[in-house]
Amino acid sequence: MRKTKLIGIMAEKGFSQRSIAKELGVSVNTINAKLNGRTAFDALEIIKLCEILGITNSDEKIEIFLQ
């Protein structure tokens, strides 16, 4: 996962780790662990996160979550 790209999009769209955690229904600690690579986002979380952040381009999704 490309942490800096994802965090940049979050900031650009006005989302904090706390607000993303609330939207996904997880704790801030969980989001922090996922962003820092200690645990991975599951497929449903990725789908919801992309919806929340307006990430619709497949290539961008691949760049963020699969590299």
N, C-alpha and C positions, 0 to 999 in steps of 0.2 A: 504494500500500500504506500502511496505517496502522501505522507502526512502533511507536508508543507502545502501541497496543492489543495488538499481537502480543507485544511485550516484556513487557507486563503479564501476559498469559496465561501466557507462559513462566515468569515469576517465581512466579505464583500456583501453578503446577503443579510448581515446584521444578526447572525446567530452566535451565541456563546456556547461553550460546552454544556452549561446548565440548561439552556433553552433546548438544545438538541437532545439532551438526556430526557427532558420532560416530554418532548415530542415522540421519542422512541419508547418511553415508558421504562427507562432504566436509570440507574443512579449516575451521578456525575463521576464517581470513581470508576464505574464501568466504562463510560465514554472515554475517560482519561486513559484507561488501560488499553482500550481499542486503538485510540489515536497514537499511543506510544508503542504499539506492537506487542504488548504483553498478552493480549488475547485478540482474536480476529472477529470482524463483523461477520454475522451469518448472512445468508442470501436474502432473507426477508428484511433484515436491518438495512442492507445495502439498497434494496428496492425502495424502502420507505425513506431513507436518507436522501436518495436521488430525487424522489418526489418532493420532499421538503425543500431541498436546495435548488430545485429546478434544473437538475442535471439530466438532459434528455439525449445528448449525443453519445452513441454507443462507444465511439473511440475515446471520448473523455472518460466514460465509466471505466473502460479497460485501463486507461492510463492511470487513473486514481486507485482503483481497487485490485488490479491484477499485475501490477509491476512492482 
